[in-house]
Amino acid sequence: MRYDLTRARELAIRVCVAAGASKAMAISLAEATVAAECAGRSSVGFAHLPDYLEGFLKGRIHAVEEPAIFFPAPALIQVDAKGGIAQLGFDRAFEELLLRTSTYGVTVCSLQNSYTAGELGYYVRRLALKGLVALAATNGPALVAAGQSSEAVYGTNPLAFAAPVDNRAPLVIDQASSATAFVNIRQAAERGEMIPEGWAIDGKGQHTMDSREAIKGALLAFGGVRGANIALMVEILAAGMTGANWSLDAPSFEEGNHSPGVGLFIVALNPELLAPGLSARMASQIERLASKGIHIPGRSYAENATEIDLPSSLVATLEAYCLQ
C-alpha cells in the first residue's frame, strides 16, 4: 500500500496513541519510523513499530513518561528517558545539543533508561543535516555471543556515524557489531527461510543456517573477535558511560513488563571550528571515491521522498491496535 509521508506519520501516531502512548511520544516515534523508511531501513521502520506498540501495551515502555534532562557540564547533556523511548529524549535535547555544539565545538549527549533506539542512523543524520559531524552508539538486551561462549552477552550494539555533504544527503554509516540485525533473523524465521552461514548459533551453541533454530540461540559478531571487540566498545559507551543497563542485565524488548533500560551515547562535533568547509570537501571526496567504485553509505536516504510503500498485511496488523 502506498502512503504519502503525511498519511504515514498520521498512521503511526494514531496506532501509538491507541496503544497508550502520549501524543508527544507518538509524534517522536512516528517521525523516526517514517525517517527509517525513507532511509531504506524498513526493518527498523514500520516493521519494527509493532514491537513498540506491544511495549506500550505490556508496560515495557512507560508510555506517558516525559524525559528528564540535566546538564552536568557545559558540553554534556544527560537524559533520563524514565523507561520511555530514546526518540523523545533525543527530541527534547536536540536544540540544546545544537546550541552547545555550536558554542563549544563538541557536545556529548548521554541517554539512559530507554527502550531500544530503533534506527541508530536517524540520530546522527539529523545532526548532520544541521551541519554537524556525529557519532552514536547504543546497546540492547543480550542477543550476541562472543569468543568461545555460546551465551549471548552483548546486544547487536550498533555504531552510527554521519557527516554533512554539500548539495546532497549526509554520509551515514549505520551498522551493527553483530553479523546481522536481530530483526532480520526474526523475519527469516517468520517466513521459514534459511540464513547465511556465520550469522548465528542454535541453542546448543552450534553454527546454524536454520533461522528458527537461530531464534533459540544467539547471533554472532561480525568478523569474529574484531566484531566482538567493537560490541564491547559500544557497550562501554552506551551502557557504561550512560549508567544504563549492561546488555546482560537488560530485560527483553519482546517479553515481560519491564523496560530494557538501555542507553544511547552521542557525540556531536562542529566541523566549522576545526576544518571550515568540510561539507564541500566531503562532496568532492565522495564523488572521487564513487568514481572508483566505492560504495558510499547513506545515498539510499531519500531526503525529498514524498511516498513510501507498506505491505498491506503490516498495515492490517497496525490498524488492529486501534480496535483493541
Secondary structure, DSSP 8 states (H G I E B T S, - for coil): -EEEHHHHHHHHHHHHHHTT--HHHHHHHHHHHHHHHHTT-GGGTTTTHHHHHHHHHHTSS-TT---EEEEEETTEEEEE-TTS-HHHHHHHHHHHHHHHHHHHSEEEEEEEEES--S-THHHHHHHHTTT-EEEEEE--SS-EE-TT--SEEE----EEEEE--TTS--EEEEE-SBSS-HHHHHHHHHHT-B--TTSEE-TTS-EE-BHHHHHHSEEEBTTTHHHHHHHHHHHIIIIITTT---GGG---SSSSSS---EEEEEEEE-GGGTSTTHHHHHHHHHHHHHHTT---TTTT--TT--EEE--HHHHHHHHHGGG-
